[in-house]
Amino acid sequence: MVLYINACVRKESRTNRIAECLLEKLGGEYEEVKLLERGLEPLSEEMLIKRTQLIEKGLFSNPMFDLARQFQQAEQIVIAAPFWDLSFPSILKIYMENIYVTGLVSEYGADGTPHGLCRAEKLYYVTTAGGAYVSDFSYDYIRSLACDYFGIRKTELIKAEMLDVVGYDAETIVEQLVSLLQREF
């Protein structure tokens, strides 16, 4: 199963348009999590206490962990997140915070080293940027989580940049990337 994590905010999102092309090339069938429609919240003290108690009791079937189980079981993951203010929309960080459940997506060895428990063979990160894209606080962060904590060894960045810079034609840039994806997959 392909899991599509949609962190796009705009209805006519260029990032989503590119991601949908990728999803089509990956096989068309996927489960979509529209983050803005999920009512996700940052973890509060009360939520952390509840989560810790459930983890200690091994109650991973609790609905609190539905998104974590879905993420853990996915065979491939596509994340679509536009590049905003040198990062991604904050809802994606809140999602990551909510799915990072020790015992489901990751576990720690006796020496404290994390070991990923996710099944995904590959994670694709799709983004668009109005100017030059800088991966430090967006893709690099997600890639580190995927490789170092979730056990997803392969990641790929798919990006379109310079979309809002005078002299660049945003539609042409997006169309070229979509055409490339259609040919390469």
TAWOVEN-V799508 format. One record per backbone hydrogen bond with DSSP energy under -1.0 kcal/mol. CO is the residue of the C=O (numbers start at 0). NH is the residue of the N-H. Records with the same first field share a line. If there is no record, write none. Layout:
CO: NH + NH
This chain:
0: 74 + 75
1: 30
2: 77
3: 32
4: 79
5: 34
12: 16
13: 17
14: 18
15: 19
16: 20
17: 21
18: 22
19: 23
20: 24
21: 25
22: 27
30: 3
32: 5 + 34
33: 36
34: 37
43: 47
44: 48
45: 49
46: 50
47: 51
48: 52
49: 53
50: 54
51: 55
52: 56
53: 58
54: 57
57: 59
58: 61
61: 64
62: 65
64: 68
65: 69
66: 70
67: 71
68: 72
71: 118
74: 120
75: 2
76: 123
77: 4
78: 125
79: 6
83: 86
86: 83
88: 91
89: 93
90: 94
91: 95
92: 96
93: 97
94: 98
95: 99
98: 100
100: 103 + 104
104: 116
105: 102
106: 114
108: 111
112: 108
114: 106
121: 76
122: 155
123: 78
124: 157
125: 80
126: 159
127: 82
128: 162
129: 163
130: 161
134: 137 + 139
137: 141
138: 142
139: 143
140: 144
141: 145
142: 146
143: 147
144: 148 + 149
145: 151
149: 117
153: 122
155: 124
157: 126
159: 128
164: 167
168: 172
169: 173
170: 174
171: 175
172: 176
173: 177
174: 178
175: 179
176: 180
177: 181
178: 182
179: 183
180: 184
